Amino acid sequence: MGKPIVAIVGRPNVGKSTLFNKLAGHRISIVEDTPGVTRDRVYAQAEWLRHSFTIIDTGGIEPESSDIIISQMRRQAQIAIETADVIVFIVDGKEGLTAADREVAQMLRKSKKPIVLVVNKVDSLKEEDNAYEFYNLGIGEPITISASQGLGLGDMLDRVVENFDEASLEEEEDEYVRIAFVGKPNVGKSSLINKLLGEERVIVSDIPGTTRDAIDSYLETEEGKFILVDTAGLRRKSKVKEEIERYSVIRTYTAIERADVCILMLDATEGITEQDEKIIGYAHEMSKAIMVIVNKWDLVEKDTNTMNEFKNMIKTNLSFMPYATYLFISALTGQRVHKVLETVKECYESYTKRIKTGVLNDVISKAVMMKEPPIMGTKRLKIYYVTQTGVKPPTFVFFVNDQSCIHFSYERYLENQLRQNFEFTGTGIKLEFRERKE
């Protein structure tokens, strides 16, 4: 079994995301005084005493709303409830018991899951009497907390872990390949993830900007174990006016930092834009494994050369990362979707590849014989030996006579030799140079 899952649910604006961030130990969910800000489920790992568990922040449940986003948020919260081992039902102690709270409580009772009732925004002992009316919900004794001040969280977590199955075993996240799906809004990131998962895991609508948080989904297949991270689409900075969307931009970059493989998704009907180049350029700077997926390929009129012409056009724009792999798919029809994880695995294998020092030095010695380093000033670069010092990305340290003799063109030549001889396709690699006396 994996880690126990705890879902934080409740109507909008009762403090779910504030509590989630406090439990996760750092800011993950967007916190803003706007009902409906947290649209999708957000996952994070948390610990209490000797227990390690996964917490899910959910969009607020609006039982009566017919709004398209609100109704999908409600469906997402229901999926979270079905997934969870324990449910933390959070209500607002300042506002008191509402009809919407009763509706949510009714939904939770049907789940037959353990429920911990939490009354938030109780900032002092004087306000604890506010909790009594919540006994009327009929789902147990309410626990009072102040998520913003961190009050009462210990008692709440004690109650939560009481409901864990002692046989639950922690699963090492290191076993998982973390994939970040990035790109402009509305290119089909969420649709592809849903197709891979085989369930409606991420809200999909044709309203650009639907995904505001970066969301983790765990997936195990015959190809391996994966964490799929759906990110908010990034628009140009000039268009990022809403404060909430600014948080999303930061979170997308954070998702790239944490990823093993970054997938840039493009819309075949639009091609590549400057914004796409900036997004994936960030992943390239961090030497991530990179894959470019062209979605909506079913909408393009094709002849025998269309794919090659399109690929060459993208490669011209992304000339700074010639190592990237390419895949043309349709998330809607499922065309070539089965190749996505297969290609991700190949990129990841390159990203974690190790080369023996002896073989490495043989290749570099031959490369230097074929093309001597240029003379810089009065000196010529000498390479004494090279060794691989790490993976994720593959990192190579060259011990040389003088770092000032390294010309960028010769550094690129050495990188190309490594790529050609060891097939580092689909991943960035890092070259470092250190001085050493003969």
N, C-alpha and C positions, 0 to 999 in steps of 0.2 A: 504493500500500500504506500501511497505518497503521503505528503504532509496533510494534516487536517485542514479543511477550508472553512473560514469564518466569513460570512457575508454581512456587511453593514447595510441595513435597509431602513427605509422610512420615507415619509413624504418630503417634498423639496424644502431646502433651507432650514433644516433642523440641526445641522452641524455634522453631517456624516463625513464629509471630506476633512474637516478639522480633526475629528477623532481618528480617521484613517491615517492622516499625516503624523499625528502624535504617536500612534502605535508603530508606524513604519520607521519612525526615528528621523525622518527627513521629509521635505516637501515633495510629494509625488502628485497628489490630486490638486486640481485648480481650486482655490478657495476664493470665492467672490460672493458678495451679497446680491446675487442675481439667481432667483429660482431657476433650476434646470441647467445649471452650468455643467455639472457632471453628467454627461449624456451616456457614456458607455461604462462598462465595468472596468475597473483598474485593479491590477493585482500587485501585491507586494509581500515580501517575507517579513515575519515578525517573530519575536521570541518572548516567552514569559516563563520564568523559572527554568525548568529543564525541557519545556515544551517549545517546539519550533512549528510554526503553522503559516498558512497563506491567508491573507486577508483580501477581501474584495470590496472595493467601494462601488456603489451602484448609483445610477441616476434615481432621483426622487420619484416615488410612485404617486401619480395623480389618478386615482381610481375612476373619476368621471370624465376626464378630458378626452376630447376627440382630436386634438391637435396631433399632426402626423409625427412630430418629433417626440412629444410627450407620450403618445401611445406606444411608440417603439421603445422609449425608455422604460415604460412599464413592462414591456415584454422582456427587455434585457434584465430587469430586476427579477422577474419571474424565473428566468434561466439561471441567474445567480443563486436564487433560493433553492432551485432543484439541484444545483451543483454542490451547495454548502453542506458541511457536517453540522455546523452550529450557526444560528442566525442571531445577530445583535440587532434588535429592533429599537431604533432611537427616536425619541419624541422630544418635544420642546417644553421644558418646564416653565418658561416665562409665558408662553402663549396658552398653555394648558391643553386639556384634552379636546380634540376636534373630531368632527364627523369623518374626516379623511383618515385620522389615526384609527378609528374603529374599522373602517373599510380595509386598511392595510392589515390590521390585526386579524381580521376574518380570513384574509388571503393566507396569512402566515399559519394560522391554525390548521388550514387544509393541508399544509406541507408535511405535517406530522414530524417536523424536525425540532430539536431542542432550541428554545428561544430564550434569549437573555434580554429582558426589558430594561432599557437604559433611558433615564430622564436627564437630558442634557441642559446646559445653561443654568445649573443650580450653583451659583457662585459663592454662596455663604450658607451657614447653618440655618439662618433665619428663613431661607427659601426652601428648606427641605420639606416643609409641610406641603409644598406645591405638588409633591410626588404622589400623595395619597389618592387623588382622583384617578390615577392611572391603574389602580387595582381593578377599576371597573372594566378594563379590557379583558380580564379573565385569562391572562397568560402569565401569571406568577408575580412574584414580588419585584417591584421596580428598584433599580439601583440608581442613586443620584450621582451625577458627575458634572464637571465643567471641563469639556474637551479643550477649550482655549487656554485654561489655566492648568490643566493636567491634574485636576482634583478627582479623587475617587476611582482612578483608572485601575489601581491595584485590585480593589474589591471586584470590579467588573471583570478583569482578566482571570481572577481566581474562579469566578462563576463560569466563565467561558471554558477554561481548561478542564473543569470538572466533567464536562460533557464529551471529552475526547476519548476515543478508543485507545487504551494503553498499548495496543498492538501496532498502532500506527508507526511507521518507520520513516525517518527523514530520508528524502531522496536527494542525492547530490546533484545540484544544478549544473555542475561541471560536465555531467554526462550529456547535457543538452547543447545543441548548436543554436546560438541566438541569432535570429534573422530579423533585421529591421527593414520594413517596407517603407520607402520614402518616395516623394514625388509631389507634384502639384495637386490641388484638390480635384476630385472627380475623375481620376484616371483609372480607378478600379482596384485600388489597394484592398479595400474591405471586401469587395466581391471575390477577389482571388483567395483571400484568407478563408472566407466562408466556404469556397469550393474545396480548398485543401482540407479543411476541418470536417467538411460534410455536415455542417450544422450552421444555423444562423448565430454566429458568435459575435459579430460586429454589426452595428447599425449600418444599413445600406439605404441610401436615398439619393435622389438626383439633385439634392440641395448642396452646393459646394460648401465645404467647411463643416460637414456633419461630425467627423471624428476630431474632437478637440484634445483628447488625451492620448498618450501612447499606451496601448493596451497589450498585455502579454497573454498569449494562448499557448498551452502546452499540447504537443502532438507527438505521438509515437507511431512510427510506420516501419515497414521492413527496411527502409532506407536509414533509419536511426531515430534518435530523439531530438525534437526541435522545440524551440520557443519562438513563436511568431509574434513579432511586435508591429502592430499597426500604428502608424503615426498620423497626426494631423497633416493635411496637405499644406505645403508652404507657399504663400503668395509673395509677391514682391513686397519689400518693406513699406513702400508708399501706400500699399493697400492694407497693411496691417494696422488698422486704426483701433479696433476693439481691444481693450486691455486684456481680455480673456484670451484672444488669439495670440497676443504677444507671448503669454505663458506657453501656448502650444508650440510656438516656434522654438523656444528654449528647450522644451521637452523633446522635440524631434532631434535636435542636435545631441541632447543627452542620450537618446535612444541609439544614435549612430555611434557614440563613444562606447556604449556598452555592448554593441553588436559584434558578432564574429563575421557575419556576411551581411552586406548592405545591398538591397535590391532597389535600383532606381526603376520606377514604373513610368512608362511613357504612354501617351495616347497616340495610336497609329494615325488617327485622323488629324492630329495637331502637330506631330513631329516633336523636335526638341527645342527648348527655349533656354534663354540665359539663366533663368531661375533654376532649371533642372541642372545645368552645369555647376551652379554654385552649390546646390544641395550635395551632389555626388562628389564635387571637388573637396568638400569637407571630409568625406569618407576617404578619399584618395590621400589627403594630407596625413591622415592617421594610419595609412597603409593597411586599410581593411581589405578583406576579400570583397570583390564587387561583381555584381551581375546586373545587366540591363535587360529588363523585360519590356517588350513592346506589346501592349494590350490592345484589344479591339481590332485585331488583325483581320477578323472576319468582315469588317466594314470597308476594307480597302480593296479597290479594283486591282487585280494582279495579272501580271504575265510572268514569264519564266525568269525575268531579271529583277522583278520588283523588290524582292527581299534583299538581294545583294546591294541594290542601289540604295535602299533605305538604310541598310546597315552601314554602308560606306559613308552616307551622309552623317549618320550619328557619330561614327568613328572620327570623322573630320572635326566635328565639334568637341569630341572628347579625346582629342589627340594626346592629351596629357596622361591618359591611362589606357594605353593600347592593350594591356593585359586583360581587360574586362571581358567577361563572357556574355553572349547575347542569346535571347530566346524570344520568339514571336508566338504569342498566344491569344486566345480569346477566353477570358474568365467566364463570359456569359455562356458560350457553347461548350466550354471544356476543352477546346482544341489545344493540344500539347501541354495542358496543365500538369499531366502526369510526369512531365520532364522537369518540372520546377525543382522539386526536392532532390531529384537525381543530380541536377546540375549544381545545386547548392552544396551537396555532399562533395562533389569534385572540387569546388572552390575551397571548401573547408579543409579538405585533405592537403591542398596546396598551402593553405594558411597555417597548417600545423606540421608541415613537412620538415624533417631534419636530414641534413647531409653530413656524412662522415668527414672529419677534418682532412684525412689523407686524400680522398677523392676530390674534395673541394679545392685543395691546393694544386692538385694535378691540373684541373680545369683552368684555374687562374694563371698558372705558370704558362700553359699553352696559349692562353689568351694574350698574355704579355709578349710572348715570342712572336705571335702573329701581328701584333700592333703595339709597338713600343709607346710608353707614355710620352707626351710632348714635353719639351723643355720649357719650364716656366722661369723667366729671368735667366739665371745662370745654372739652374739646377734641373735635373731630371728626376721625376718621381720614381722611387724604388719601393716595390711591395715585397716585404720580407715573408709574410705568411698571412693567411686569413683563417678565421674560425667562426662557426655559427654559435652565437651566444643565446639565442632564444627563438621562440615561435610566437604566433599570434601578434604581430606578423613575424615571418622568418627574418631574423636580424643577423647581419654578418659584420664582423669587425676586421678591418684590414690594418695590419701594422705596417707603417710606412716610415720613410726617412724624414719627410717634411710635409706637413699638412698643407702648407701654402702652395705646394706643387700640384695639387689636385684641381684639374680643370673639369667643369661640369660635363663637358662632352665625353671625357674619358671615364668619368663616373657612370655616365649613361651606358657607355660601351661595356663596362664591367657588369652592370646590371643585366644588360641584354645577353651577355655570355652565360650568366647564371640562369637566366630564364630559358635560354635555348637548350642548355645541357641538362637542366633538372626539371623542366616543365612546370614552372611556377605560373600556370595559367589561372586567371581568375583571382589573383591576390596581389596586393602590394607587398613589396619587400623593402627592408631598410638596410642601407649601407652606412657604416660608421668608419671613420679613419682615425687612427691613433698613432702618435709618433713613438718610435722606438729606435734607440741607437743600434748600429750594426753590432 
